[in-house]
Amino acid sequence: MVVPENKIHVALAFDQNFIIPFYVLITSIFKNNKENKIVLHAIAAGVDTREREKITRFVQQNQSQIFFYELDKAKVETLVLPDNVHFSAATYYRLFFPSLVPQEIKKLLYIDTDTVVVGNLAELYRVNVDAVPAAAALDAKISLRPDLGINTAGHYFNAGVMLINTELWKSQHILEKALQYLHDFPERIEWADQDALNALLQNNIVKVSNRFNITFYDIPKYLTRQEFDAFIQDKVIIHYTTQNKPWLMTCTNRLRYIYHDYLRLSPYATQQKYVDFKLNKPDVFKYLKVRLKEFLIDTTGIFRARSITAAV
């Protein structure tokens, strides 16, 4: 599969509620991939023409391109949506990208919009997927899923970052099979289409290092802020999985500061860090508790010392 050396096709799906995280993500892509030609392919559900024009101008200012695609909402409205506050119907859009983009695009890097890119995407884009429909990193939280046919560890992957071979995705009818699986087995679905894809692709996918998809459960608990700066040096994509989104004031993800760094570089630089900031007692108490613990880790290492003692 031959692609131009520095051209990277990136697929992103979002709705109006994720406009700011979308801007943060593409800002991080542009800042860390200046040597690459970035071509964005977006499904922007509910995003009006004026906002799309603003997005296009920002993308062009960064010497990149963006193409928008329309998807009939009816295609996903009837699909089961897990009882999870950080899921929306937009999670299913990734299934459709290979059938929407131009036929000449053979490789497509899909990235969830609750992420930031902190490295060069070229290494991931060069992964060989000639013989499989996709490549992805293992999920650090989920090991076994017997209900999906996954009975041994090391097979369940996180679909938030996937390098897709568009030709094989289409010729092997992954979209149609995933939709059918979601329709036939709604009782098995905990993580939306990710579960369906795992049931279908567990022996038909290339596993890549989690450097390309660092999730909440990959992050060490007791590093100091300085140590976290070192921790991310060889990482490429940070994925803010779980309810710990960096734009929520009760977020406990220690890498949320990286999201905020790129927020300050984005067109929404003046946006407050936390979209849900409220001065109610429970939230303020949790906020202060989390921040105090982090302060103690950064300045005294007290919690790390306790964790080491407990391990011994």
Stockholm file with secondary structure:
# STOCKHOLM 1.0

chainA/1-312         MVVPENKIHVALAFDQNFIIPFYVLITSIFKNNKENKIVLHAIAAGVDTREREKITRFVQQNQSQIFFYELDKAKVETLVLPDNVHFSAATYYRLFFPSLVPQEIKKLLYIDTDTVVVGNLAELYRVNVDAVPAAAALDAKISLRPDLGINTAGHYFNAGVMLINTELWKSQHILEKALQYLHDFPERIEWADQDALNALLQNNIVKVSNRFNITFYDIPKYLTRQEFDAFIQDKVIIHYTTQNKPWLMTCTNRLRYIYHDYLRLSPYATQQKYVDFKLNKPDVFKYLKVRLKEFLIDTTGIFRARSITAAV
#=GR chainA/1-312 SS CCCCTTEEEEEEEEEGGGHHHHHHHHHHHHHHCTTSEEEEEEEEETCCHHHHHHHHHHHHHTTCEEEEECCCTHHHHTSCCCSCTTCCGGGGGGGGHHHHSCTTCCEEEEECSSEEECSCTHHHHTSCCTTSSEEEEBCSSCCCBGGGTBCSSSCCBCTTEEEEEHHHHHHTTHHHHHHHHHHHCGGGCSSTHHHHHHHHHTTSSEEECGGGSBCGGGSCSSCCHHHHHHHGGGCCEEECCSSCCTTSTTCCCTTHHHHHHHHHHSTTTTSCSCTTCCCCHHHHHHHHHHHHHHHHHHHTCHHHHHHHHHHC
#=GC SS_cons         CCCCTTEEEEEEEEEGGGHHHHHHHHHHHHHHCTTSEEEEEEEEETCCHHHHHHHHHHHHHTTCEEEEECCCTHHHHTSCCCSCTTCCGGGGGGGGHHHHSCTTCCEEEEECSSEEECSCTHHHHTSCCTTSSEEEEBCSSCCCBGGGTBCSSSCCBCTTEEEEEHHHHHHTTHHHHHHHHHHHCGGGCSSTHHHHHHHHHTTSSEEECGGGSBCGGGSCSSCCHHHHHHHGGGCCEEECCSSCCTTSTTCCCTTHHHHHHHHHHSTTTTSCSCTTCCCCHHHHHHHHHHHHHHHHHHHTCHHHHHHHHHHC
//
